[in-house]
Every structure is written in C-alpha cells, then in structure tokens.
Amino acid sequence: MTGTAFGIGVGPGDPELITLKAQRLLRAAPVLAYPAPETGDSLARAIAAPHLPGGQHEIAIRMPMRVERFPARAVYDRAAEEIGGHLDAGRDVAVLCEGDPFFYGSFMFLFGRLAERHAVEVVPGVSSLMACPAVLGAPLAARNDVLTVLPAPLPEDDLRRRLAETDAAAVIKVGRHFAKVRGVLDALGLSSRARYVERATLSRQRVLPLDQVDVDDVPYFSMILVHKRGAAWQ
C-alpha cells in the first residue's frame, strides 16, 4: 500500500491560523517536507512547529531564493524523487506550504511532479490575500466589484493598465518593486486609497501609509491593497 502526499497550507505566519485538518495531518504523518532557504531556518516549518509531535523524518527542500532562478527545477526534481520514495514505501508525507498550496504556492511544483504516479491531496490554507485585509481592517471587495491580484514584478505598463481597469486590487510580492508600484498608484491618483502591510500575522508585522515606507526595506512578504472607492462598503 502506497502513501499519500498531503500538500498542507500552513497560512501566512500565525500558527493559530492552521486549519484543524492540517493540524491532524501534521500530527499523523511520519514524514515532513518543507521549503527552506539555502541556509537558515524554514518559515513554513516554524509556523507548523507548535503542532508537530516530534520524531518525524524531515526533508528540507533547500532552494535559491533569487527570483531569476525560481522555480528551481532541479531542486523540485530531487525533492519529488525523495518524497516519492517514502510514498512507495507506504509512508504518508506532509508537505508544508506557506499560505495556500495553490495560490502562488511552492507546492504546485511538487504536485506537478507527484500527482501522475502518487496519491496527492491538497489541504487549503489561509492565504496572505485573506490575512492582509483582516490585519488592515480593509475588506477586499463588495457587491459586483472586480478584484484583481497583481504580482508586483509585472512591467510598469501592465500594472498601470490593470489597475486602471479594476475596482480593487491586491498587489503581491512587492519587495524591491515597491517604488515602481507606488509610482503607478501616484500616477493614477490611487495612493490615498491604498494600504501597505508586510509580514501579516507575524510578530514583525507592520502596517504603514505608502509615503512612510522605506523603499530600501520592503520584504518579499508584503502587499498593497487598493480600492477605488476607498472602502469596499462605501
């Protein structure tokens, strides 16, 4: 009998935002796999740590965090092979993913490698798209609003066009692209209706007006929410 790979969304950072199903599977799986930087600790594992029973075999999927090399195909190939070996031996594997596995989640790259030969189940998690509005007290959209999710690395012209067309937007993966995004919002007259949050639900969480953000100190885990009415309920 073969094992099952569970792609588990562990949420944006607060361990209490892990679902009951995720908690049950984390405690039961004999093998734990998680993404990690080339050196240092894994954020996904740190989120899950309070729920782990101890004694599990662990697979740290270490990969470069440089954008131009992501996704790292060779890293995922090796990880899928190692995970597959445990599945073939009948051991379930809990694979952690920050946020939600299928919302820009790293697990999708393992899913694509495992699903044809093995049983794979995706366990949804609380994504940053849900966490940031809660932290800001700013609902994303209402009634017939069109909500657009925009990766900040998009070219400036694409950002401007899509922001001009939508009612509300979540700009994700801001990081080093903050100055470009702020410039587009300024040009469209939307800066006063935009809000910035970084590391939502973590101890280092920060919420700032756009004009108070240090452009040289914006982490990857940051988001800008904007609504053209200023607030969705208006």
C-alpha positions, 0 to 999 in steps of 0.5 A, a space after each residue: 500500500 502506497 502513501 499519500 502526499 498531503 500538500 498542507 497550507 500552513 497560512 501566512 505566519 500565525 500558527 493559530 491560523 492552521 486549519 484543524 485538518 492540517 493540524 491532524 495531518 501534521 500530527 499523523 504523518 511520519 514524514 515532513 517536507 518543507 521549503 527552506 532557504 539555502 541556509 537558515 531556518 524554514 518559515 513554513 516549518 516554524 509556523 507548523 512547529 507548535 503542532 508537530 509531535 516530534 520524531 518525524 523524518 524531515 526533508 528540507 527542500 533547500 532552494 535559491 531564493 533569487 527570483 531569476 532562478 525560481 522555480 528551481 527545477 532541479 531542486 523540485 526534481 530531487 525533492 519529488 524523487 525523495 518524497 516519492 520514495 517514502 510514498 512507495 514505501 507506504 509512508 504518508 508525507 506532509 508537505 508544508 506550504 506557506 499560505 495556500 498550496 495553490 495560490 502562488 504556492 511552492 507546492 504546485 511544483 511538487 504536485 506537478 511532479 507527484 500527482 501522475 504516479 502518487 496519491 496527492 491531496 491538497 489541504 487549503 490554507 489561509 492565504 496572505 490575500 485573506 490575512 492582509 485585509 483582516 490585519 488592515 481592517 480593509 475588506 477586499 471587495 463588495 457587491 459586483 466589484 472586480 478584484 484583481 491580484 497583481 504580482 508586483 514584478 509585472 512591467 510598469 505598463 501592465 500594472 498601470 493598465 490593470 489597475 486602471 481597469 479594476 475596482 480593487 486590487 491586491 498587489 503581491 510580492 512587492 519587495 524591491 518593486 515597491 517604488 515602481 508600484 507606488 509610482 503607478 498608484 501616484 500616477 493614477 491618483 490611487 495612493 490615498 486609497 491604498 494600504 501597505 502591510 508586510 509580514 501579516 500575522 507575524 510578530 514583525 508585522 507592520 502596517 504603514 501609509 505608502 509615503 512612510 515606507 522605506 523603499 530600501 526595506 520592503 520584504 518579499 512578504 508584503 502587499 498593497 491593497 487598493 480600492 477605488 472607492 476607498 472602502 469596499 462598503 462605501 
